[in-house]
Amino acid sequence: MKIPINCMQCFQEQLEPSSEFQSVEIRDDGLYSSTCNKGHTTLTVVQQQKFEILFEFGAMALLDGYPREAITSIAASLERFYEFYITVTCMKHNIELVNLEKTWKHVSAQSERQFGGYLFTYLVDHQGSEPPVIDNDKPNLLDTSRGNTKNWKEFRNAVVHKGYIPSVNDTLAYGNIVYHHLYDLIKDLKDRSGNFVQKATFHHIARAHEAANGKVVSTMILPTIINLEQKPLESLEKALDTLKCRHRHIMHM
């Protein structure tokens, strides 16, 4: 997957955004170097958290006809959101980030332990209320009885660990479960801990600036399907329609 980067130096010189974009591949660190036709080399950090980017990978894979790859990315997005939830809530409870990062290393390779971390972090922050989970949630599938329908955890494990190849319709059905679960938790997180969501975002951007070794870095926001700055659409299908239109526009730039 690639994203369009605009030259900020051209913007400063022309006092308006340039019509020229450089297409760059997504990077794990979120920091992008690009050179425009005028020879300006700029560094850009994408504000989106990794869970937002990973869900976008899944959505693009689904549009391109790769449902199995879509589910692996969507499942990874959910795991990274749980990490983000833990980070924000620990910030709220005055946990030093250096201690959080040291502690995270003990569970960084074990997704089940990370999920457990989310459960108890939610429990503490909500004064004992049971955390929302989707492991046992089932979609309504065409031509499949309720009793024969896998829950989200079974479906995810079959795809990720057993090589199961899902249909596009099944991928949409299970993708919708994750889509709405993520936005429900995002709303809850912003309602209860909005200042710390912003603080976590600033920390993400600051780390990219540190990696730039003193070079000037601009910040870019992507209109991802899962987005801390936006409200959800009615369904994943609606969100995919907007992504399809946006992608078509980018391809014609």
Backbone as CSV, one residue per row, in Angstrom:
resi,resn,N_x,N_y,N_z,CA_x,CA_y,CA_z,C_x,C_y,C_z
1,MET,0.836,-1.188,0.000,0.000,0.000,0.000,0.874,1.242,0.000
2,LYS,0.490,2.236,-0.790,1.231,3.488,-0.863,0.328,4.654,-0.467
3,ILE,0.959,5.737,-0.039,0.219,6.944,0.326,0.812,8.137,-0.412
4,PRO,-0.007,9.164,-0.694,0.498,10.360,-1.373,1.070,11.361,-0.370
5,ILE,2.274,11.851,-0.644,2.926,12.846,0.203,3.057,14.150,-0.576
6,ASN,2.639,15.243,0.045,2.743,16.566,-0.571,4.002,17.272,-0.069
7,CYS,4.654,18.051,-0.934,5.884,18.754,-0.560,5.541,20.004,0.245
8,MET,5.969,20.041,1.497,5.671,21.183,2.349,6.517,22.397,1.992
9,GLN,7.701,22.187,1.415,8.519,23.328,1.007,7.864,24.062,-0.160
10,CYS,7.284,23.303,-1.091,6.531,23.923,-2.188,5.337,24.699,-1.633
11,PHE,4.690,24.124,-0.617,3.553,24.788,0.011,3.967,26.130,0.619
12,GLN,5.128,26.154,1.287,5.610,27.386,1.901,5.975,28.432,0.854
13,GLU,6.529,27.983,-0.268,6.930,28.917,-1.321,5.737,29.453,-2.099
14,GLN,4.745,28.599,-2.332,3.595,28.976,-3.155,2.416,29.488,-2.332
15,LEU,2.493,29.292,-1.003,1.421,29.670,-0.071,0.121,28.924,-0.343
16,GLU,0.235,27.776,-0.986,-0.905,26.895,-1.214,-0.373,25.495,-1.492
17,PRO,-1.166,24.468,-1.230,-0.687,23.100,-1.465,-0.341,22.863,-2.928
18,SER,0.733,22.144,-3.154,1.119,21.788,-4.516,0.172,20.723,-5.060
19,SER,-0.043,20.752,-6.364,-0.882,19.732,-7.003,-0.105,18.442,-7.237
20,GLU,1.186,18.486,-6.938,2.047,17.317,-7.156,2.164,16.506,-5.867
21,PHE,2.047,15.192,-5.999,2.204,14.292,-4.865,3.241,13.229,-5.202
22,GLN,3.983,12.805,-4.185,4.888,11.676,-4.343,4.248,10.459,-3.668
23,SER,4.232,9.361,-4.365,3.646,8.132,-3.834,4.729,7.325,-3.128
24,VAL,4.536,7.059,-1.845,5.549,6.346,-1.059,4.924,5.141,-0.368
25,GLU,5.737,4.120,-0.157,5.266,2.919,0.525,5.121,3.171,2.028
26,ILE,4.126,2.526,2.612,3.908,2.619,4.057,5.124,2.066,4.799
27,ARG,5.544,2.799,5.826,6.674,2.380,6.655,6.199,2.073,8.076
28,ASP,6.914,1.187,8.733,6.540,0.801,10.090,6.695,1.955,11.077
29,ASP,7.694,2.825,10.855,7.938,3.918,11.794,7.102,5.158,11.517
30,GLY,6.358,5.177,10.398,5.488,6.307,10.096,6.198,7.561,9.643
31,LEU,7.498,7.475,9.332,8.290,8.632,8.913,8.698,8.453,7.457
32,TYR,8.399,9.454,6.627,8.565,9.316,5.179,9.445,10.417,4.607
33,SER,10.389,10.008,3.761,11.234,10.945,3.029,10.792,10.933,1.574
34,SER,10.604,12.121,0.997,10.182,12.205,-0.402,10.847,13.404,-1.065
35,THR,11.033,13.306,-2.381,11.649,14.377,-3.165,10.716,14.757,-4.301
36,CYS,10.362,16.045,-4.368,9.443,16.505,-5.408,10.202,16.819,-6.695
37,ASN,9.477,17.213,-7.725,10.094,17.503,-9.020,11.011,18.718,-8.985
38,LYS,10.863,19.564,-7.969,11.744,20.728,-7.831,13.014,20.392,-7.051
39,GLY,13.114,19.150,-6.617,14.305,18.724,-5.892,14.249,18.924,-4.391
40,HIS,13.102,19.352,-3.874,12.956,19.506,-2.421,12.811,18.129,-1.773
41,THR,13.652,17.836,-0.806,13.517,16.593,-0.041,12.933,16.930,1.325
42,THR,11.811,16.332,1.634,11.126,16.626,2.893,10.851,15.350,3.678
43,LEU,10.752,15.509,4.986,10.377,14.411,5.873,8.967,14.667,6.391
44,THR,8.160,13.633,6.371,6.771,13.749,6.806,6.442,12.614,7.766
45,VAL,5.806,12.942,8.880,5.326,11.916,9.799,3.813,11.819,9.654
46,VAL,3.322,10.601,9.545,1.883,10.362,9.472,1.342,10.220,10.891
47,GLN,0.314,10.994,11.198,-0.215,11.046,12.561,-0.910,9.756,12.977
48,GLN,-1.403,8.988,12.032,-2.185,7.790,12.351,-1.383,6.789,13.185
49,GLN,-2.083,6.202,14.148,-1.503,5.122,14.934,-1.459,3.848,14.094
50,LYS,-0.669,2.889,14.544,-0.495,1.673,13.747,-1.808,0.917,13.549
51,PHE,-2.700,0.925,14.536,-3.959,0.190,14.365,-4.805,0.803,13.257
52,GLU,-4.714,2.124,13.071,-5.453,2.776,11.993,-4.887,2.373,10.633
53,ILE,-3.571,2.322,10.537,-2.905,1.947,9.283,-3.169,0.483,8.946
54,LEU,-3.089,-0.391,9.943,-3.289,-1.821,9.692,-4.703,-2.123,9.220
55,PHE,-5.698,-1.444,9.794,-7.065,-1.671,9.315,-7.192,-1.209,7.869
56,GLU,-6.492,-0.136,7.519,-6.513,0.342,6.133,-5.900,-0.695,5.196
57,PHE,-4.821,-1.349,5.641,-4.240,-2.455,4.874,-5.301,-3.519,4.615
58,GLY,-6.043,-3.864,5.665,-7.082,-4.874,5.524,-8.166,-4.452,4.557
59,ALA,-8.568,-3.191,4.635,-9.606,-2.683,3.736,-9.136,-2.696,2.287
60,MET,-7.893,-2.274,2.061,-7.351,-2.275,0.701,-7.239,-3.704,0.166
61,ALA,-6.823,-4.630,1.024,-6.731,-6.029,0.604,-8.099,-6.560,0.199
62,LEU,-9.124,-6.181,0.935,-10.482,-6.622,0.621,-10.941,-6.045,-0.714
63,LEU,-10.659,-4.766,-0.949,-11.022,-4.149,-2.226,-10.277,-4.789,-3.390
64,ASP,-9.053,-5.234,-3.129,-8.241,-5.848,-4.182,-8.529,-7.332,-4.374
65,GLY,-9.449,-7.885,-3.571,-9.835,-9.278,-3.746,-9.007,-10.283,-2.976
66,TYR,-8.443,-9.852,-1.831,-7.635,-10.753,-1.008,-8.243,-10.836,0.395
67,PRO,-9.319,-11.602,0.558,-10.016,-11.630,1.853,-9.183,-12.210,2.992
68,ARG,-8.343,-13.194,2.697,-7.536,-13.773,3.772,-6.551,-12.738,4.325
69,GLU,-5.893,-12.014,3.431,-4.956,-10.977,3.845,-5.690,-9.851,4.581
70,ALA,-6.944,-9.611,4.172,-7.746,-8.590,4.853,-7.956,-8.952,6.319
71,ILE,-8.303,-10.205,6.578,-8.566,-10.629,7.958,-7.299,-10.592,8.801
72,THR,-6.164,-10.996,8.256,-4.927,-10.962,9.049,-4.579,-9.531,9.449
73,SER,-4.792,-8.576,8.544,-4.499,-7.173,8.863,-5.512,-6.602,9.846
74,ILE,-6.783,-6.960,9.675,-7.821,-6.472,10.592,-7.594,-7.033,11.999
75,ALA,-7.216,-8.304,12.078,-6.926,-8.908,13.384,-5.724,-8.228,14.037
76,ALA,-4.695,-7.929,13.240,-3.519,-7.234,13.768,-3.880,-5.823,14.221
77,SER,-4.780,-5.177,13.487,-5.241,-3.839,13.866,-5.893,-3.860,15.248
78,LEU,-6.726,-4.859,15.489,-7.400,-4.966,16.785,-6.390,-5.161,17.913
79,GLU,-5.382,-5.999,17.679,-4.353,-6.221,18.695,-3.594,-4.937,19.006
80,ARG,-3.268,-4.173,17.957,-2.527,-2.926,18.168,-3.408,-1.860,18.812
81,PHE,-4.725,-1.943,18.580,-5.596,-1.004,19.289,-5.588,-1.303,20.779
82,TYR,-5.608,-2.578,21.150,-5.555,-2.914,22.571,-4.282,-2.343,23.204
83,GLU,-3.175,-2.395,22.466,-1.931,-1.795,22.964,-2.110,-0.282,23.148
84,PHE,-2.740,0.360,22.165,-2.982,1.801,22.259,-3.886,2.113,23.449
85,TYR,-4.905,1.301,23.660,-5.821,1.496,24.791,-5.047,1.436,26.108
86,ILE,-4.177,0.446,26.224,-3.368,0.302,27.439,-2.481,1.526,27.632
87,THR,-1.851,1.992,26.551,-0.961,3.155,26.630,-1.703,4.389,27.119
88,VAL,-2.849,4.675,26.503,-3.625,5.864,26.878,-4.075,5.778,28.335
89,THR,-4.564,4.617,28.737,-5.081,4.476,30.098,-3.960,4.550,31.131
90,CYS,-2.798,4.003,30.797,-1.656,4.121,31.712,-1.216,5.574,31.845
91,MET,-1.230,6.316,30.736,-0.926,7.751,30.805,-1.903,8.457,31.746
92,LYS,-3.167,8.096,31.617,-4.210,8.706,32.452,-3.952,8.454,33.933
93,HIS,-3.397,7.280,34.243,-3.152,6.914,35.636,-1.707,7.187,36.052
94,ASN,-1.076,8.127,35.329,0.247,8.661,35.694,1.364,7.623,35.693
95,ILE,1.248,6.637,34.807,2.331,5.672,34.636,3.374,6.283,33.704
96,GLU,4.624,6.314,34.122,5.689,6.848,33.276,5.847,5.974,32.033
97,LEU,5.987,6.619,30.874,6.085,5.870,29.622,7.287,4.947,29.599
98,VAL,8.380,5.359,30.209,9.573,4.505,30.217,9.280,3.208,30.968
99,ASN,8.491,3.275,32.040,8.133,2.066,32.789,7.106,1.229,32.033
100,LEU,6.197,1.904,31.340,5.232,1.181,30.504,5.951,0.398,29.413
101,GLU,6.923,1.036,28.767,7.649,0.374,27.681,8.474,-0.799,28.195
102,LYS,9.072,-0.649,29.361,9.828,-1.758,29.954,8.903,-2.932,30.276
103,THR,7.735,-2.622,30.803,6.775,-3.668,31.157,6.213,-4.339,29.916
104,TRP,5.955,-3.548,28.869,5.386,-4.090,27.635,6.300,-5.142,27.012
105,LYS,7.591,-5.001,27.198,8.534,-5.965,26.623,8.260,-7.383,27.119
106,HIS,7.685,-7.502,28.311,7.401,-8.831,28.863,6.246,-9.522,28.143
107,VAL,5.418,-8.755,27.420,4.256,-9.343,26.737,4.252,-9.043,25.241
108,SER,5.303,-8.406,24.740,5.309,-7.915,23.358,5.189,-9.023,22.318
109,ALA,5.574,-10.247,22.681,5.516,-11.352,21.718,4.345,-12.292,21.981
110,GLN,3.436,-11.907,22.877,2.354,-12.810,23.281,1.020,-12.063,23.248
111,SER,0.280,-12.265,22.179,-0.956,-11.507,21.985,-2.005,-11.807,23.053
112,GLU,-2.053,-13.028,23.552,-3.042,-13.361,24.586,-2.769,-12.587,25.872
113,ARG,-1.501,-12.414,26.212,-1.163,-11.633,27.403,-1.484,-10.152,27.186
114,GLN,-1.280,-9.680,25.978,-1.631,-8.291,25.660,-3.139,-8.081,25.799
115,PHE,-3.905,-9.065,25.309,-5.360,-8.990,25.436,-5.760,-8.966,26.910
116,GLY,-5.089,-9.789,27.708,-5.336,-9.775,29.151,-5.015,-8.420,29.764
117,GLY,-3.954,-7.788,29.258,-3.610,-6.449,29.732,-4.718,-5.454,29.452
118,TYR,-5.301,-5.548,28.255,-6.434,-4.674,27.918,-7.606,-4.919,28.865
119,LEU,-7.926,-6.192,29.125,-9.079,-6.524,29.965,-8.966,-5.891,31.349
120,PHE,-7.801,-6.039,31.965,-7.655,-5.534,33.328,-7.454,-4.023,33.363
121,THR,-6.855,-3.469,32.309,-6.751,-2.005,32.224,-8.140,-1.384,32.131
122,TYR,-8.998,-1.974,31.292,-10.382,-1.493,31.167,-11.109,-1.635,32.502
123,LEU,-10.932,-2.777,33.153,-11.607,-3.044,34.427,-11.258,-1.987,35.468
124,VAL,-9.976,-1.647,35.559,-9.530,-0.645,36.526,-10.089,0.731,36.176
125,ASP,-10.044,1.095,34.891,-10.460,2.440,34.488,-11.971,2.633,34.563
126,HIS,-12.732,1.526,34.525,-14.196,1.618,34.574,-14.759,1.146,35.914
127,GLN,-13.924,1.203,36.955,-14.364,0.869,38.318,-15.091,-0.470,38.398
128,GLY,-14.530,-1.473,37.714,-15.059,-2.823,37.851,-16.042,-3.268,36.802
129,SER,-16.381,-2.409,35.829,-17.301,-2.821,34.760,-16.618,-3.826,33.836
130,GLU,-17.365,-4.820,33.406,-16.806,-5.864,32.543,-16.392,-5.280,31.192
131,PRO,-15.191,-5.597,30.713,-14.716,-5.055,29.438,-15.498,-5.634,28.257
132,PRO,-15.760,-4.835,27.229,-16.391,-5.362,26.014,-15.397,-6.190,25.211
133,VAL,-15.805,-7.391,24.819,-14.970,-8.270,23.991,-15.834,-8.832,22.865
134,ILE,-15.173,-9.243,21.792,-15.910,-9.779,20.640,-15.525,-11.214,20.315
135,ASP,-14.705,-11.841,21.153,-14.226,-13.192,20.850,-15.358,-14.162,20.539
136,ASN,-16.480,-14.038,21.243,-17.593,-14.976,21.062,-18.692,-14.452,20.152
137,ASP,-18.483,-13.277,19.566,-19.496,-12.695,18.680,-19.558,-13.436,17.349
138,LYS,-20.783,-13.634,16.867,-20.997,-14.295,15.577,-21.795,-13.384,14.649
139,PRO,-21.417,-13.308,13.373,-22.231,-12.559,12.410,-23.357,-13.436,11.880
140,ASN,-24.307,-12.839,11.207,-25.345,-13.596,10.508,-24.866,-13.860,9.082
141,LEU,-24.553,-15.117,8.795,-24.015,-15.484,7.489,-25.087,-16.127,6.624
142,LEU,-25.063,-15.802,5.349,-25.970,-16.443,4.402,-25.594,-17.909,4.241
143,ASP,-26.589,-18.768,4.165,-26.388,-20.201,3.912,-25.613,-20.915,5.017
144,THR,-25.505,-20.305,6.201,-24.829,-20.962,7.319,-25.684,-20.798,8.569
145,SER,-26.014,-21.915,9.207,-26.837,-21.835,10.415,-26.048,-21.194,11.552
146,ARG,-26.781,-20.672,12.512,-26.130,-20.029,13.655,-25.219,-21.007,14.388
147,GLY,-25.681,-22.242,14.509,-24.893,-23.235,15.227,-23.602,-23.599,14.530
148,ASN,-23.570,-23.476,13.210,-22.364,-23.808,12.450,-21.489,-22.597,12.150
149,THR,-21.900,-21.441,12.642,-21.130,-20.217,12.398,-20.040,-20.060,13.448
150,LYS,-18.818,-19.839,12.996,-17.706,-19.610,13.922,-17.858,-18.250,14.596
151,ASN,-17.412,-18.158,15.845,-17.323,-16.845,16.461,-16.057,-16.146,15.956
152,TRP,-15.880,-14.882,16.340,-14.745,-14.114,15.808,-13.403,-14.779,16.119
153,LYS,-13.229,-15.253,17.345,-11.951,-15.857,17.718,-11.681,-17.111,16.895
154,GLU,-12.681,-17.957,16.732,-12.513,-19.183,15.941,-12.213,-18.854,14.482
155,PHE,-12.925,-17.887,13.945,-12.731,-17.486,12.548,-11.335,-16.903,12.345
156,ARG,-10.942,-15.992,13.224,-9.605,-15.385,13.128,-8.513,-16.447,13.205
157,ASN,-8.630,-17.364,14.146,-7.608,-18.401,14.296,-7.557,-19.324,13.087
158,ALA,-8.724,-19.627,12.519,-8.754,-20.482,11.328,-8.034,-19.812,10.167
159,VAL,-8.242,-18.506,10.016,-7.604,-17.765,8.921,-6.114,-17.571,9.181
160,VAL,-5.778,-17.093,10.362,-4.397,-16.711,10.661,-3.495,-17.918,10.871
161,HIS,-4.008,-18.947,11.556,-3.144,-20.058,11.965,-3.350,-21.356,11.184
162,LYS,-4.512,-21.507,10.534,-4.804,-22.782,9.879,-4.909,-22.678,8.365
163,GLY,-4.639,-21.504,7.819,-4.650,-21.341,6.372,-6.023,-21.312,5.741
164,TYR,-7.065,-21.092,6.537,-8.421,-21.035,5.990,-8.573,-19.826,5.072
165,ILE,-9.202,-20.039,3.912,-9.426,-18.961,2.950,-10.898,-18.565,3.003
166,PRO,-11.218,-17.407,3.572,-12.622,-17.003,3.718,-13.169,-16.395,2.436
167,SER,-14.476,-16.395,2.311,-15.117,-15.702,1.195,-15.125,-14.202,1.472
168,VAL,-15.358,-13.421,0.438,-15.450,-11.970,0.610,-16.621,-11.614,1.523
169,ASN,-17.768,-12.296,1.336,-18.943,-12.008,2.166,-18.690,-12.301,3.639
170,ASP,-18.027,-13.433,3.910,-17.713,-13.758,5.300,-16.722,-12.752,5.886
171,THR,-15.763,-12.336,5.082,-14.780,-11.356,5.541,-15.454,-10.036,5.888
172,LEU,-16.409,-9.619,5.075,-17.166,-8.400,5.372,-17.958,-8.547,6.669
173,ALA,-18.572,-9.707,6.853,-19.393,-9.929,8.045,-18.552,-9.865,9.313
174,TYR,-17.415,-10.553,9.308,-16.551,-10.529,10.486,-15.831,-9.191,10.611
175,GLY,-15.484,-8.592,9.475,-14.852,-7.276,9.503,-15.737,-6.230,10.142
176,ASN,-17.050,-6.338,9.915,-17.997,-5.408,10.529,-17.991,-5.515,12.050
177,ILE,-17.828,-6.728,12.558,-17.768,-6.913,14.014,-16.600,-6.120,14.593
178,VAL,-15.435,-6.248,13.969,-14.244,-5.542,14.453,-14.389,-4.037,14.253
179,TYR,-14.918,-3.648,13.098,-15.104,-2.226,12.772,-15.921,-1.514,13.854
180,HIS,-17.063,-2.079,14.211,-17.928,-1.439,15.211,-17.344,-1.549,16.623
181,HIS,-16.664,-2.653,16.909,-16.016,-2.816,18.216,-14.943,-1.749,18.411
182,LEU,-14.132,-1.532,17.384,-13.081,-0.520,17.476,-13.668,0.868,17.706
183,TYR,-14.685,1.214,16.945,-15.255,2.554,17.100,-15.987,2.723,18.433
184,ASP,-16.588,1.658,18.946,-17.208,1.738,20.276,-16.149,2.043,21.339
185,LEU,-15.006,1.364,21.235,-13.939,1.578,22.210,-13.260,2.930,22.018
186,ILE,-13.123,3.363,20.765,-12.549,4.689,20.503,-13.423,5.777,21.126
187,LYS,-14.736,5.652,20.949,-15.652,6.639,21.538,-15.535,6.650,23.055
188,ASP,-15.506,5.465,23.641,-15.378,5.364,25.091,-14.063,5.982,25.558
189,LEU,-12.991,5.690,24.834,-11.671,6.195,25.207,-11.617,7.717,25.103
190,LYS,-12.195,8.267,24.041,-12.185,9.721,23.864,-13.102,10.417,24.871
191,ASP,-14.228,9.783,25.192,-15.149,10.367,26.175,-14.530,10.414,27.569
192,ARG,-13.813,9.360,27.934,-13.284,9.244,29.293,-11.857,9.771,29.426
193,SER,-11.103,9.700,28.331,-9.663,9.996,28.420,-9.177,10.807,27.223
194,GLY,-10.018,11.729,26.744,-9.709,12.452,25.514,-8.375,13.170,25.531
195,ASN,-8.035,13.814,26.657,-6.761,14.528,26.739,-5.577,13.587,26.588
196,PHE,-5.744,12.366,27.057,-4.637,11.415,27.017,-4.543,10.715,25.661
197,VAL,-5.657,10.652,24.935,-5.598,10.218,23.536,-4.748,11.208,22.752
198,GLN,-4.966,12.509,22.981,-4.160,13.535,22.327,-2.705,13.439,22.756
199,LYS,-2.486,13.194,24.037,-1.121,13.085,24.547,-0.389,11.911,23.896
200,ALA,-1.080,10.786,23.730,-0.474,9.622,23.079,-0.163,9.921,21.614
201,THR,-1.034,10.686,20.961,-0.797,11.081,19.572,0.419,11.985,19.477
202,PHE,0.526,12.962,20.373,1.686,13.860,20.381,2.972,13.081,20.638
203,HIS,2.892,12.086,21.515,4.070,11.261,21.805,4.500,10.489,20.561
204,HIS,3.532,9.951,19.826,3.811,9.230,18.579,4.518,10.143,17.578
205,ILE,4.026,11.371,17.436,4.630,12.329,16.503,6.021,12.740,16.987
206,ALA,6.164,12.960,18.287,7.449,13.384,18.848,8.528,12.332,18.627
207,ARG,8.166,11.063,18.728,9.148,9.997,18.508,9.645,10.006,17.073
208,ALA,8.758,10.302,16.134,9.171,10.397,14.732,10.107,11.583,14.529
209,HIS,9.824,12.690,15.205,10.705,13.861,15.115,12.090,13.533,15.671
210,GLU,12.136,12.781,16.751,13.421,12.385,17.328,14.212,11.522,16.353
211,ALA,13.511,10.640,15.644,14.176,9.758,14.676,14.710,10.527,13.476
212,ALA,14.212,11.749,13.260,14.646,12.558,12.113,15.984,13.242,12.364
213,ASN,16.523,13.116,13.567,17.850,13.650,13.891,17.988,15.142,13.593
214,GLY,17.013,15.913,14.040,17.109,17.355,13.914,16.607,17.942,12.614
215,LYS,16.244,17.116,11.637,15.728,17.630,10.369,14.288,18.112,10.550
216,VAL,13.884,19.052,9.683,12.524,19.582,9.746,11.538,18.502,9.300
217,VAL,10.502,18.295,10.092,9.510,17.259,9.802,8.117,17.887,9.790
218,SER,7.351,17.604,8.756,5.955,18.044,8.710,5.051,16.885,9.129
219,THR,3.835,17.210,9.517,2.881,16.199,9.976,1.726,16.088,8.994
220,MET,1.316,14.854,8.727,0.246,14.594,7.770,-0.807,13.695,8.416
221,ILE,-2.067,13.985,8.151,-3.169,13.161,8.648,-3.823,12.450,7.470
222,LEU,-3.985,11.142,7.578,-4.627,10.361,6.521,-6.097,10.119,6.867
223,PRO,-6.978,10.125,5.876,-8.409,9.859,6.121,-8.704,8.363,6.157
224,THR,-8.100,7.669,7.120,-8.245,6.219,7.196,-9.655,5.818,7.625
225,ILE,-10.029,4.585,7.311,-11.359,4.075,7.669,-11.557,4.059,9.181
226,ILE,-10.597,3.493,9.904,-10.586,3.598,11.360,-9.756,4.822,11.693
227,ASN,-10.366,5.794,12.361,-9.710,7.087,12.508,-10.112,7.726,13.834
228,LEU,-9.120,8.103,14.619,-9.383,8.731,15.907,-10.091,10.076,15.771
229,GLU,-9.999,10.683,14.587,-10.558,12.022,14.382,-11.928,12.001,13.712
230,GLN,-12.450,10.823,13.392,-13.704,10.755,12.650,-14.720,9.873,13.368
231,LYS,-15.975,10.040,12.991,-17.036,9.172,13.485,-17.234,8.014,12.510
232,PRO,-17.724,6.873,12.996,-17.897,5.723,12.099,-19.041,5.928,11.126
233,LEU,-18.938,5.259,9.991,-20.061,5.194,9.069,-20.980,4.053,9.499
234,GLU,-22.070,3.892,8.796,-23.084,2.905,9.179,-22.540,1.481,9.184
235,SER,-21.632,1.187,8.268,-21.119,-0.174,8.144,-19.750,-0.150,7.483
236,LEU,-19.062,-1.280,7.559,-17.782,-1.415,6.870,-17.967,-1.276,5.367
237,GLU,-19.074,-1.777,4.842,-19.340,-1.658,3.401,-19.384,-0.192,2.972
238,LYS,-20.047,0.658,3.772,-20.110,2.090,3.463,-18.713,2.701,3.508
239,ALA,-17.939,2.301,4.500,-16.579,2.818,4.626,-15.717,2.392,3.443
240,LEU,-15.911,1.167,2.974,-15.155,0.689,1.814,-15.519,1.464,0.559
241,ASP,-16.781,1.860,0.445,-17.194,2.670,-0.706,-16.449,4.002,-0.726
242,THR,-16.311,4.637,0.435,-15.584,5.910,0.490,-14.105,5.705,0.193
243,LEU,-13.546,4.592,0.676,-12.145,4.285,0.403,-11.924,4.052,-1.081
244,LYS,-12.857,3.358,-1.713,-12.747,3.089,-3.148,-12.725,4.395,-3.945
245,CYS,-13.603,5.324,-3.594,-13.650,6.624,-4.281,-12.362,7.406,-4.039
246,ARG,-11.880,7.385,-2.806,-10.655,8.108,-2.468,-9.455,7.525,-3.201
247,HIS,-9.389,6.205,-3.245,-8.276,5.547,-3.923,-8.308,5.845,-5.421
248,ARG,-9.497,5.866,-5.998,-9.634,6.179,-7.420,-9.158,7.607,-7.701
249,HIS,-9.463,8.523,-6.788,-9.027,9.915,-6.939,-7.504,10.013,-6.876
250,ILE,-6.898,9.281,-5.930,-5.440,9.308,-5.784,-4.759,8.764,-7.031
251,MET,-5.329,7.708,-7.594,-4.726,7.089,-8.774,-4.727,8.027,-9.980
252,HIS,-5.628,9.025,-9.984,-5.712,9.953,-11.108,-4.981,11.269,-10.841
253,MET,-4.269,11.341,-9.713,-3.521,12.570,-9.417,-2.340,12.706,-10.380
